[in-house]
Amino acid sequence: MTRPSRSDRPSLRRRRRAIAGVVAGLLIAGIGDATGAAHGAPGAPPPSESRPVGRGWAWPLTAFRLEAPFVAPAHRYGPGHRGVDLRPSEGAAVRSPAAGSVAFAGPVAGRGILTIDHGGGLVTTLEPVETALVAGAEVSSGDVVGTTSAGGHAAPGALHFGVRLHGEYINPMLLLGGVPRAVLLPCC
């Protein structure tokens, strides 16, 4: 077997990351229903039909366009996009994706951060968000928890939605039914 040339290595890394993402999705799929489609994807229900999927999870915005997808890092400290960025198409009200308690609410590096602990090792981070909530406040799935604000790494006007399971970032769409079922295709 020959070793890939230097020019082939980035492509090989992308394929390995994609395969790792599919495998991780299959392993984590038991957390929620992973058969739905993301808003804005072909065949997806319109935002007005948005409903909680799996364990009572709902999208943090009522109408939006997926602006940047989750990109799993190759390793814990590697580059990637540890969440999804959503562009609101109407209003700026941010909702709790699931029931839980506020773990942190306040500014970090000039942007508003809201972290909600949902129990069972699941923690959501929403940014940039302006909120009046304080740590310890209880929220239900779908409760308005704030409004989108400025700042952060997402494009202006977009909301970053990240989820950690036992400290490791996972694709939030796994909990919302936005990751289609993996299908193995024939080779060659």
C-alpha positions, 0 to 999 in steps of 0.5 A: 500500500502506498502512502498518500501524497502531501496534496492528498492528505487534506482530502483524506483528513476531511474524509476521516472527519466525515466518517467519524461524524457519521459513526458518532451520529450513529452512536449518539442517535439513541439520544433523540429521533434522528430521522427528521430534516433540518429547517431549510433543507429539502423536504423539511417541514416549514418553521411554523410546523416546528415541534419538539423531537425526541426528548422534548427538544425544540429549535431555539428560533421559530423561523430561521435558515441554517447558516453554518453546520456542525463540523466535528473536530478531528480531536478535542483541541482541533479546528471545527464548528462546535454547534450550528449557526442559525439566521432568524428569518423573523423576530429575534426571540430565543427560546430554550431548546429543552427544559433545564436550569440556567447555569450561566448568563452574562457577557464573555469577551464582549458577547452575551452567553446563555448556558442551560443545563438540561440534566443527563450530561446535556448542556446548551450554549446560546450566543450572542444572547441578551437575557434577563435570566440569572443562574439557577432560573428554571426554564421549560422547552420553548420558553423565551429566554432572551433575544439575539444580540451582537458579537461572537464568532457567528455572522452578525445577526446569527445565533450560535447553538451548541450542545455538549454531552458529558463535556464533549460537543455533539451536533445539536441536530441529533436532538432535533431530528435534523441528521438523516439516517446514514445509508451505506452505498455500494463501493466502486 
